[in-house]
Amino acid sequence: MSEENESNEIALKSEKKRNRILTVLSFIFILIGGIWILSLFFDFHRYETTNNAQVESYISSVTARATGHIVEIRFEANQFVHKGDTLVILDDEEFRIKVKQAEADLAVAEGNLHSLEQSIVTASSNQGVVKDKLEGDRANLDKAEKDYHRFKNMYADSAVTLNQYEQVISKLQSTKSYLKAAEKELLASGSMTEQSSINLESARATVARRRADLENAKLQLSYTHIMALSDGYVGERTISVGELINANQVVATLVLNQKLWVTANFKETQIEKIKQGQEVTITIDALDNKEFKGKVTGFSPATGAKFSMVEPDNSTGNFVKITQRIPVKIDFEASAKELEEVKPGMNVSVEVKK
C-alpha cells in the first residue's frame, strides 16, 4: 500500500512539473506572439509595404527592314550581344542587282548631262560666230547703202552707167537679205541655247534623282544585315535559316540590362503616404530574400486598370467597389555589378519608409 502511494505521489509530481513547463512555454509563445504583433503594428505605422511588385527593364524588339530569306543567324538564345553586332543575314542577291541597276541608270543620266553641257558649249560658240557674222553683214549693209546713195547721185549726173547703178542696187538688196538671214539665225541660235539650258536643268535633276535612287538601293542592301541597336541579352530564338522574313517582322528581342527598376503596385489608399524621394527596401524572392536599397522616383498618372486593354466599365448594374492599385516606379541604388543576379520580371516585396 505504501509503495502504491509512493508511486502515485511520484506521478503527481511529474504531472505538476509537466504542467509548469507547459505553462511557461505557453507564456513564452504568447509573449513572442504579442511582441510580433506589436512589431507588425509599429512597422505598419513606419512603412507602406506591398508584394505586388516586379523588376522591370527596357525591352527592345529587333525588326527586319527588308524582306528576304535568312542565310545566316549569328546569335543564340540568352546570348549577350553588343551594339552593332550582326544578328541575322538575309539573301542579298536581289538587292545587289538593284544597286547595279541604279548605278547604270546614274551613269546614263550623267552621260546625258555631259552631252547637254557640251551641246550648250557648242551652241554658245555657234551663237558667237553668228553674232560676228551679223556684225559683218551690218557693216556690209552700211557700205552698200553709202554706195547706193553715191551711185544714185552719180547716175543722176550721168557719171556712171545704168548697169553700174543697177549693180549697186542689187548689192544693197542682197546685203539686206544676208542681214535678215543672219538675224534669224542668231534668234534661232539663242532659242536653241535657251532650250538647251532648260534641258540642262532637267538633266541635272535627273542625275540627282538617280543618285538618290542609288543611295536608296544601297540602303536597302544594308538592311539585309540585321544588327543589334544596343547592348543586351537576346531572348528566345524563334527563327531558322531558310525562313522567309518580311519587313517589320520581329527577329529577336533584346533585354537591356543597363537600367533596372521596380514597378510596385500600391493600393490607392497607400499612395497618400508615399512621396517621391522616399527610401525603399527591396526584397527579391528569387535571391533568398536578398535586400537592396532604392528610392521612389515616380508615380503612374493613372491606375493600372486605366491602362489595361479592356478597361472596367462601372456604368453597368453589377458594380462592385474594388480597391485600385497605382504603379510606383522605384530605382535601385545598387551598382550594375551588384545587380548582375537581378533579372527583369522577378517578384519583389517593397517597404517604403514613411
Secondary structure as UniProt FT lines:
FT   HELIX           2..46
FT   STRAND          47..63
FT   STRAND          68..73
FT   TURN            77..78
FT   STRAND          80..81
FT   TURN            83..84
FT   STRAND          86..90
FT   HELIX           93..156
FT   TURN            157..158
FT   HELIX           162..222
FT   TURN            223..224
FT   STRAND          225..227
FT   STRAND          232..234
FT   TURN            241..242
FT   STRAND          244..245
FT   TURN            247..248
FT   STRAND          250..267
FT   TURN            268..270
FT   HELIX           271..273
FT   TURN            276..277
FT   STRAND          279..284
FT   HELIX           285..287
FT   STRAND          290..299
FT   HELIX           304..307
FT   TURN            314..315
FT   STRAND          325..332
FT   TURN            336..341
FT   TURN            344..345
FT   STRAND          347..353
//
